[in-house]
Amino acid sequence: MRYGFRVELFGRPLAPIRDNIDEAQQDAVRLKMGDFDEDGRFYLDVGVELQPRPIRTAKAA
């Protein structure tokens, strides 16, 4: 099973599940819920999390 990441605020989803954490971080930036500091470290606002979530894929026949 593959895992992706989703931006959540106090457990409520704010964006779709993304394939990688970089895309989820960009969602947080677009939503103004996170950003990069001057040293390039990523931070999130209080209550916001990048939660790992399973990515469901269709089974091959």
A tleap script that builds the chain and sets N, CA, C and O, in Angstrom:
source leaprc.protein.ff14SB
mol = sequence {
  NMET ARG TYR GLY PHE ARG VAL GLU LEU PHE
  GLY ARG PRO LEU ALA PRO ILE ARG ASP ASN
  ILE ASP GLU ALA GLN GLN ASP ALA VAL ARG
  LEU LYS MET GLY ASP PHE ASP GLU ASP GLY
  ARG PHE TYR LEU ASP VAL GLY VAL GLU LEU
  GLN PRO ARG PRO ILE ARG THR ALA LYS ALA
  CALA
}
set mol.1.N position { 0.850 -1.175 0.000 }
set mol.1.CA position { 0.000 0.000 0.000 }
set mol.1.C position { 0.894 1.235 0.000 }
set mol.1.O position { 1.868 1.318 0.747 }
set mol.2.N position { 0.538 2.195 -0.858 }
set mol.2.CA position { 1.284 3.451 -0.919 }
set mol.2.C position { 0.678 4.461 0.047 }
set mol.2.O position { -0.505 4.399 0.380 }
set mol.3.N position { 1.511 5.385 0.484 }
set mol.3.CA position { 1.047 6.459 1.349 }
set mol.3.C position { 1.380 7.803 0.729 }
set mol.3.O position { 2.414 7.973 0.084 }
set mol.4.N position { 0.485 8.747 0.938 }
set mol.4.CA position { 0.695 10.125 0.528 }
set mol.4.C position { 0.467 11.019 1.729 }
set mol.4.O position { 0.384 10.539 2.860 }
set mol.5.N position { 0.365 12.314 1.490 }
set mol.5.CA position { 0.188 13.271 2.575 }
set mol.5.C position { -0.944 14.230 2.243 }
set mol.5.O position { -1.186 14.556 1.081 }
set mol.6.N position { -1.631 14.673 3.292 }
set mol.6.CA position { -2.743 15.607 3.140 }
set mol.6.C position { -2.636 16.683 4.219 }
set mol.6.O position { -2.272 16.398 5.360 }
set mol.7.N position { -2.956 17.915 3.845 }
set mol.7.CA position { -2.995 19.021 4.798 }
set mol.7.C position { -4.302 18.925 5.571 }
set mol.7.O position { -5.379 18.835 4.982 }
set mol.8.N position { -4.195 18.943 6.898 }
set mol.8.CA position { -5.383 18.890 7.753 }
set mol.8.C position { -5.282 19.972 8.828 }
set mol.8.O position { -4.196 20.286 9.315 }
set mol.9.N position { -6.429 20.530 9.184 }
set mol.9.CA position { -6.522 21.510 10.257 }
set mol.9.C position { -7.385 20.909 11.354 }
set mol.9.O position { -8.589 20.727 11.171 }
set mol.10.N position { -6.779 20.603 12.486 }
set mol.10.CA position { -7.470 19.944 13.601 }
set mol.10.C position { -8.237 18.713 13.125 }
set mol.10.O position { -9.370 18.477 13.547 }
set mol.11.N position { -7.609 17.925 12.237 }
set mol.11.CA position { -8.186 16.683 11.760 }
set mol.11.C position { -9.124 16.819 10.567 }
set mol.11.O position { -9.558 15.811 10.010 }
set mol.12.N position { -9.445 18.044 10.166 }
set mol.12.CA position { -10.331 18.262 9.015 }
set mol.12.C position { -9.499 18.455 7.752 }
set mol.12.O position { -8.617 19.314 7.738 }
set mol.13.N position { -9.744 17.689 6.694 }
set mol.13.CA position { -8.940 17.816 5.474 }
set mol.13.C position { -9.152 19.161 4.789 }
set mol.13.O position { -10.276 19.648 4.672 }
set mol.14.N position { -8.043 19.749 4.339 }
set mol.14.CA position { -8.093 21.019 3.617 }
set mol.14.C position { -7.672 20.879 2.159 }
set mol.14.O position { -7.875 21.793 1.360 }
set mol.15.N position { -7.093 19.752 1.817 }
set mol.15.CA position { -6.590 19.530 0.455 }
set mol.15.C position { -6.649 18.032 0.175 }
set mol.15.O position { -6.807 17.228 1.094 }
set mol.16.N position { -6.523 17.661 -1.093 }
set mol.16.CA position { -6.517 16.231 -1.428 }
set mol.16.C position { -5.224 15.550 -0.987 }
set mol.16.O position { -4.238 16.217 -0.673 }
set mol.17.N position { -5.235 14.245 -0.966 }
set mol.17.CA position { -4.033 13.467 -0.663 }
set mol.17.C position { -3.069 13.613 -1.834 }
set mol.17.O position { -3.446 13.426 -2.990 }
set mol.18.N position { -1.840 13.944 -1.524 }
set mol.18.CA position { -0.810 14.132 -2.545 }
set mol.18.C position { 0.160 12.967 -2.518 }
set mol.18.O position { 0.319 12.306 -1.491 }
set mol.19.N position { 0.808 12.713 -3.645 }
set mol.19.CA position { 1.745 11.593 -3.754 }
set mol.19.C position { 2.983 11.748 -2.897 }
set mol.19.O position { 3.571 10.754 -2.470 }
set mol.20.N position { 3.392 12.997 -2.637 }
set mol.20.CA position { 4.602 13.188 -1.841 }
set mol.20.C position { 4.454 14.396 -0.938 }
set mol.20.O position { 3.543 15.207 -1.102 }
set mol.21.N position { 5.354 14.502 0.010 }
set mol.21.CA position { 5.264 15.560 1.016 }
set mol.21.C position { 5.532 16.939 0.412 }
set mol.21.O position { 5.006 17.937 0.906 }
set mol.22.N position { 6.336 17.012 -0.644 }
set mol.22.CA position { 6.606 18.305 -1.274 }
set mol.22.C position { 5.323 18.931 -1.822 }
set mol.22.O position { 5.092 20.130 -1.665 }
set mol.23.N position { 4.491 18.109 -2.466 }
set mol.23.CA position { 3.226 18.616 -2.990 }
set mol.23.C position { 2.285 19.034 -1.860 }
set mol.23.O position { 1.573 20.030 -1.983 }
set mol.24.N position { 2.279 18.289 -0.776 }
set mol.24.CA position { 1.444 18.644 0.378 }
set mol.24.C position { 1.932 19.946 1.013 }
set mol.24.O position { 1.122 20.766 1.444 }
set mol.25.N position { 3.240 20.140 1.071 }
set mol.25.CA position { 3.779 21.400 1.590 }
set mol.25.C position { 3.344 22.567 0.711 }
set mol.25.O position { 2.989 23.627 1.228 }
set mol.26.N position { 3.364 22.393 -0.597 }
set mol.26.CA position { 2.922 23.458 -1.500 }
set mol.26.C position { 1.432 23.761 -1.307 }
set mol.26.O position { 1.019 24.915 -1.420 }
set mol.27.N position { 0.616 22.728 -1.016 }
set mol.27.CA position { -0.791 22.969 -0.688 }
set mol.27.C position { -0.897 23.862 0.544 }
set mol.27.O position { -1.682 24.810 0.560 }
set mol.28.N position { -0.113 23.563 1.569 }
set mol.28.CA position { -0.143 24.355 2.806 }
set mol.28.C position { 0.260 25.802 2.527 }
set mol.28.O position { -0.331 26.728 3.083 }
set mol.29.N position { 1.250 25.999 1.680 }
set mol.29.CA position { 1.680 27.360 1.334 }
set mol.29.C position { 0.553 28.081 0.585 }
set mol.29.O position { 0.246 29.232 0.896 }
set mol.30.N position { -0.064 27.414 -0.397 }
set mol.30.CA position { -1.166 28.024 -1.154 }
set mol.30.C position { -2.338 28.391 -0.246 }
set mol.30.O position { -3.013 29.398 -0.461 }
set mol.31.N position { -2.571 27.556 0.777 }
set mol.31.CA position { -3.663 27.814 1.721 }
set mol.31.C position { -3.278 28.817 2.811 }
set mol.31.O position { -4.087 29.144 3.679 }
set mol.32.N position { -2.033 29.301 2.754 }
set mol.32.CA position { -1.493 30.234 3.762 }
set mol.32.C position { -1.530 29.638 5.170 }
set mol.32.O position { -1.806 30.327 6.152 }
set mol.33.N position { -1.243 28.331 5.237 }
set mol.33.CA position { -1.202 27.600 6.496 }
set mol.33.C position { 0.215 27.165 6.853 }
set mol.33.O position { 0.433 26.544 7.893 }
set mol.34.N position { 1.173 27.488 5.995 }
set mol.34.CA position { 2.564 27.130 6.227 }
set mol.34.C position { 3.445 27.880 5.256 }
set mol.34.O position { 2.962 28.493 4.303 }
set mol.35.N position { 4.762 27.827 5.507 }
set mol.35.CA position { 5.708 28.518 4.632 }
set mol.35.C position { 7.111 28.045 4.956 }
set mol.35.O position { 7.315 27.235 5.859 }
set mol.36.N position { 8.068 28.555 4.217 }
set mol.36.CA position { 9.476 28.267 4.458 }
set mol.36.C position { 10.114 29.491 5.095 }
set mol.36.O position { 9.852 30.620 4.679 }
set mol.37.N position { 10.949 29.271 6.101 }
set mol.37.CA position { 11.632 30.404 6.724 }
set mol.37.C position { 12.870 30.771 5.912 }
set mol.37.O position { 13.136 30.167 4.872 }
set mol.38.N position { 13.622 31.753 6.382 }
set mol.38.CA position { 14.781 32.248 5.628 }
set mol.38.C position { 15.894 31.216 5.514 }
set mol.38.O position { 16.766 31.338 4.653 }
set mol.39.N position { 15.874 30.200 6.376 }
set mol.39.CA position { 16.866 29.119 6.309 }
set mol.39.C position { 16.379 27.932 5.479 }
set mol.39.O position { 17.075 26.924 5.361 }
set mol.40.N position { 15.181 28.056 4.906 }
set mol.40.CA position { 14.647 26.993 4.072 }
set mol.40.C position { 13.910 25.903 4.822 }
set mol.40.O position { 13.536 24.891 4.230 }
set mol.41.N position { 13.692 26.093 6.128 }
set mol.41.CA position { 12.941 25.102 6.913 }
set mol.41.C position { 11.449 25.352 6.755 }
set mol.41.O position { 10.997 26.497 6.744 }
set mol.42.N position { 10.701 24.280 6.634 }
set mol.42.CA position { 9.257 24.379 6.468 }
set mol.42.C position { 8.583 24.408 7.824 }
set mol.42.O position { 8.967 23.667 8.729 }
set mol.43.N position { 7.576 25.263 7.972 }
set mol.43.CA position { 6.806 25.300 9.215 }
set mol.43.C position { 5.322 25.391 8.881 }
set mol.43.O position { 4.937 25.830 7.798 }
set mol.44.N position { 4.504 24.969 9.833 }
set mol.44.CA position { 3.048 24.997 9.705 }
set mol.44.C position { 2.453 25.841 10.816 }
set mol.44.O position { 3.036 25.963 11.894 }
set mol.45.N position { 1.295 26.423 10.555 }
set mol.45.CA position { 0.575 27.155 11.589 }
set mol.45.C position { 0.058 26.184 12.651 }
set mol.45.O position { 0.005 24.974 12.433 }
set mol.46.N position { -0.318 26.731 13.790 }
set mol.46.CA position { -0.839 25.920 14.884 }
set mol.46.C position { -2.110 25.207 14.439 }
set mol.46.O position { -2.998 25.821 13.848 }
set mol.47.N position { -2.193 23.919 14.723 }
set mol.47.CA position { -3.364 23.119 14.399 }
set mol.47.C position { -3.317 22.466 13.026 }
set mol.47.O position { -4.167 21.635 12.702 }
set mol.48.N position { -2.327 22.838 12.217 }
set mol.48.CA position { -2.203 22.287 10.872 }
set mol.48.C position { -1.191 21.154 10.890 }
set mol.48.O position { -0.141 21.259 11.523 }
set mol.49.N position { -1.512 20.067 10.191 }
set mol.49.CA position { -0.618 18.915 10.119 }
set mol.49.C position { -0.565 18.403 8.686 }
set mol.49.O position { -1.513 18.569 7.918 }
set mol.50.N position { 0.548 17.784 8.339 }
set mol.50.CA position { 0.662 17.019 7.103 }
set mol.50.C position { 0.542 15.558 7.506 }
set mol.50.O position { 1.504 14.951 7.977 }
set mol.51.N position { -0.629 15.007 7.322 }
set mol.51.CA position { -0.923 13.654 7.796 }
set mol.51.C position { -0.675 12.629 6.693 }
set mol.51.O position { -1.106 12.819 5.555 }
set mol.52.N position { 0.026 11.536 7.031 }
set mol.52.CA position { 0.157 10.448 6.048 }
set mol.52.C position { -1.195 9.744 5.892 }
set mol.52.O position { -1.882 9.460 6.873 }
set mol.53.N position { -1.549 9.478 4.662 }
set mol.53.CA position { -2.814 8.805 4.355 }
set mol.53.C position { -2.570 7.754 3.279 }
set mol.53.O position { -1.764 7.976 2.376 }
set mol.54.N position { -3.249 6.616 3.361 }
set mol.54.CA position { -3.093 5.599 2.314 }
set mol.54.C position { -3.664 6.096 0.990 }
set mol.54.O position { -4.693 6.772 0.956 }
set mol.55.N position { -2.988 5.754 -0.087 }
set mol.55.CA position { -3.474 6.063 -1.428 }
set mol.55.C position { -4.074 4.787 -1.977 }
set mol.55.O position { -3.373 3.792 -2.160 }
set mol.56.N position { -5.341 4.813 -2.236 }
set mol.56.CA position { -6.029 3.631 -2.769 }
set mol.56.C position { -5.828 3.581 -4.270 }
set mol.56.O position { -6.016 4.572 -4.976 }
set mol.57.N position { -5.447 2.420 -4.738 }
set mol.57.CA position { -5.276 2.224 -6.173 }
set mol.57.C position { -6.165 1.071 -6.617 }
set mol.57.O position { -6.459 0.159 -5.843 }
set mol.58.N position { -6.578 1.126 -7.848 }
set mol.58.CA position { -7.404 0.039 -8.391 }
set mol.58.C position { -6.551 -1.213 -8.563 }
set mol.58.O position { -5.393 -1.138 -8.974 }
set mol.59.N position { -7.132 -2.352 -8.247 }
set mol.59.CA position { -6.422 -3.616 -8.414 }
set mol.59.C position { -6.473 -4.030 -9.879 }
set mol.59.O position { -7.479 -3.846 -10.564 }
set mol.60.N position { -5.363 -4.591 -10.339 }
set mol.60.CA position { -5.308 -5.089 -11.723 }
set mol.60.C position { -6.148 -6.351 -11.836 }
set mol.60.O position { -6.202 -7.158 -10.908 }
set mol.61.N position { -6.789 -6.510 -12.956 }
set mol.61.CA position { -7.656 -7.681 -13.163 }
set mol.61.C position { -6.850 -8.908 -13.501 }
set mol.61.O position { -7.418 -9.981 -13.706 }
savepdb mol mol.pdb
quit
